[in-house]
């Protein structure tokens, strides 16, 4: 059965329910980690096995802030779910976020101290909060939250497939109609991708649809991505046969991950996305040398590895 609880951060960047004290650690696959491996196996290793630190970005923290505001919006009575009320939620959400490690450093240089000549100069807090407010306001052009009563927000959905693979991820919002129809909603603070990249955008949503189908026996009627950057929406209606094929895709990805962990061989994949990677100095594609594969840490996390592990 699916467990749905409040979020706790996973060390690999996804979210997971608090484990029982006696529960052994167990590797699992989330939409973000599956996407990492597809993009670059070495990036997956650095994030999931080595757990190397990564810098926060203004865009990522703004996304976290906007998600928090939209989650809190649905704590209000339906009649109060207005743009004005949503904007009032910005400050308390920011108060909870600003003391997290790495956030203050993003605003070390004020926007007025060089933004005119340096496009990468950090924004002022005021300008940054205003930009988050615009994204929150854009949400109301896409939906009327007064007419929506979600079943869940920021909820963990998880399932163990017959072969033992544990799938888990967090759904921004889950709506259930009176007739039992499911709608999975995800908020994006960027702009809607071009048609050629729609399948990549829907990967995460199909992941959720698969887990819900396996746990509830219901194929989601609609997967809905709300792009607050440009006020557009991408909707999709999956079919059962499609989810069966998608499950096979995830199993193939997992099999490749297990082989890589067993041997310690995670190959880099040089793409345009490398420009946003924090680990270029350790990447062979950029002249770097990865640290030795942490076989002991992998074994302690529940991975099977053929590499030697020193017994304590």
N, C-alpha and C positions, 0 to 999 in steps of 0.2 A: 504494500500500500504506500501511497505517497505521503511523506511527512511534510507539513507546511508549518514553518516556525519563523520567528524573527531572525534577521540576518546577523551573522558574525563574519568577519573577514577571514578568508582563507589565505594561507601563506602564499599560494600560487596566484593570488589576485582575484579568484572567483569567490563565491560565498558558500557557506556550509552551515548546517545546523550544529549546535554544540553537541559533541559526542558524549555518549555515556562514559563515566569514568573508567569502566572496564573494557570499553570497545577498542579493539586493535585498530591501528591506523591502516587505511586501505586506499590504494590509488583509485582515482575516479576520473571521468572525462566530463568537462564542462564545455559549453560552446566556445568560450574565449580560448581555452587551451587547445581545443581541436583546431580552431582557426590558426593559432600560433604554429602548430606543427605543420599544417598545410602551407603556411607562409614560409616558414624556415624552421627545420628541425632543431637547429642549434639554438634559436631563440627559445623554443619550447624547453630545451634543456636548461638554459640559463634561468628561465623564470620558474620552472617547476621542480627541477632537481637541485641545481645550485642555489636557487632562490636569491639571485643577485639583486641588490637594491637598484631601483630605477628612480629617476627624477620625476617629480610631479610636474604637470604643465598647467598653465592657466586654463586652457580649454578643457582638460580633464576634470579639474577641480570645479570649474563652472558647470560642467555636466552633472557632477555629483550634487552640487547645490540645487540645480534646477530639478533634478530627480527628487531630492528631499522635499522641496516645496510642493511638487505635484503629489507626492505621497501624503503629505500633511493636509493638503487641500481637501482630501476625501475624509479627513477626520471631522471636518466641519459639517453642520447640518446642510442638507441639499440647497436650501434657499440662500445660504451664505457663501456658496461656492462661486464667487464673482472675481473678476480681475482685481478689484480693489483689495479684497480679502487675501488673494494669492500674493500680491505684492507686499502685504503686511507680514507675510510669513517669511519673506526673504531674510530679514534681520535676525530672527531667532534661529533660522537654519544656518545662517552664516556664523552666528555665535558658537554653534556647536561644531562647526567645521574649521574655523580659523586657527584653533590651537593644535590641530593635528601636525605631526612632524612634516617639515618641508613646505608647508603652506606659506608661512610668513616670508620665507626667502623669495617667493615669487614676486613679492612687492617691495623688494629691497631698494629698487630704483623707481622713483615716481615717474609717471608718464610724462610729466612736464620737463623732466630732466634729460631728455634726449630723444623722445619719440618722434620729434619732427625730422630728425636725421637718421634715426635707427629704428627700422620697422620692428626689430626684435626687442626693443626696450620694454620692460615690464610695465603693465598698466598701473594706474593709480587704483586704489581699492574702490574709490567712488565710481570711476569710469567702468571698472570691471563689474561691480554690482549692478550698475545701470544696464550693462549689456546682458546680464543674467535676467534682469527684470523684463527686458524686451522679449527674450525667449519665452518667459512665463506668460507674458501677454499674448504672444503668438499662439499659444496653446488654445486659447479661447476662440480663435478663428477656425479651429479644427474640430472641436467638440464642445458640447454644452454639459459641463460636469454636474449640473443640477439635475440632469435626467439620467444619470448613471449611478448605480450602486454596485461597486465592484465586490466580487467575492473575496478577492485577495489582492494585496499590494506588496511588492518586494518579497514575494514568497518563494521559498525553496520548493522545487519540484524535483523528485528523484525516483529512479527505478533501477532495479537490477535486472538486466537482460538474461535470458536463459543460459547464455554462455558464461555468465558471471560478471560481465562488464557493468560497472555502476555509473549511471548517467545522473548528473545533477546540475542544476542551474537555478538562477533566480529570475522570476518573471516580474516585469515592472507592474503589470496589472492583468488580472484575470476577471473577465466578466462572464456571468452565466445567466442566460435568458430563462424566463419561466418554463420554456419547453425543454430546458437542459442544454441548449446549444452553447458552445464555448467560443469566446473571443479572447485571443491573446494579444495584448497591446504592449508596445515597446516605444519609449520616448527616445528620440535622437536629437541632439542639439545642433547637428550639422544640417546640410542640405540634402535633398533626395538625390541618390546616385543616378547616373545615366542608365539607360535601359540595359546596356551591356554588362553593368555591374549589379543588376537587381538580384541575380541568383546568389551572389556573395552576401548581399544584404539580408536575404531571406534564410541563409544557413542557420543563423541563431534561432529564428522563429520556427523553422522546421524541427530543430532540436527540441524545443519546448513542446511542439505539437506531438512529436513522437512519444515523449515522456508522458504527456497527458493521455494519449491514446492507450499506451501500455498500462497505465494505472487506473484510468476511468472507463476504458472501453469506448470512448467517444472521440471521433475525429473532429478537431476544432473546425467550426464553421467559417471562422475568419482569423487570419493573422494580419495584424495591423501595425504598421510602423508609422509613427507620427514624427515628421521632420520639422522641428521648430525653427531651424535656421531659415527656411524659406516658406514655411507654412503649408507644406504639401504632405500628402499621405500616400503610402503604398500599402495596398491590401491584397491578400492572396487567400484562396480557398484550397487547402491541400486535400488530396484524396488518399484513401487507405493504401492503395497499391503504391503510391508515391512514398508514403511513410515506410513501407516495407523496404523499398529500394534505399531510402535514406538510412535506415537502420544498418543495412549491409555496408553502406559507405562508412558509417561510424565504426563498425566492426573492423573494416579494413584499415582505417586510420589507427585504431587501437592496436591492431596486430603489428603495424609498422612501429608504433611507439614502443611496444614491448620488446621488439627485436632490437631497437636502438638502445633501450635501457640495458638489455642483457649483455650487449657487446660494448656499450659506452660510445658507440659511433653515431654521432648526430652531425649530419652534414649541413653546412651553411647554404643558404640560397640567396644569392645576391640579386636584389630587385630595387626598384625605386623607393620602396619603403625603408630601405636601409638608412636613409637620411634622418629618419625619426628614431632610430635605434640607439639606445644608451650603451651598447656593448661592442661598438666597432673596434675599440682598442683590443678586444679579446677575440676578434673574428678573423679567421684565416683569409677570408675574402678581402679583408682590408689590411692585411699584413700583420695581424695580431696572432697571438697564441692562446688558445683556451686553457684554463686551469685544468689540472688532472681531473678526470671524471670522479665525482664523489661517490664511489661505490658503497661506502659505509652508510652515508646519508640516504642513498637510494634504498638499501636493504632495510634500514631502520624505518623508512616510510612505507614499507610493505612491497617494494618492487623485487622481482626476481632478477638476479644478475649473475652472469657467469664470471664476472671479474672477482679477483681476490678481495676478501673482506677480512680485515684484521679483527680478531675476537678480543674483546676487552678482558 
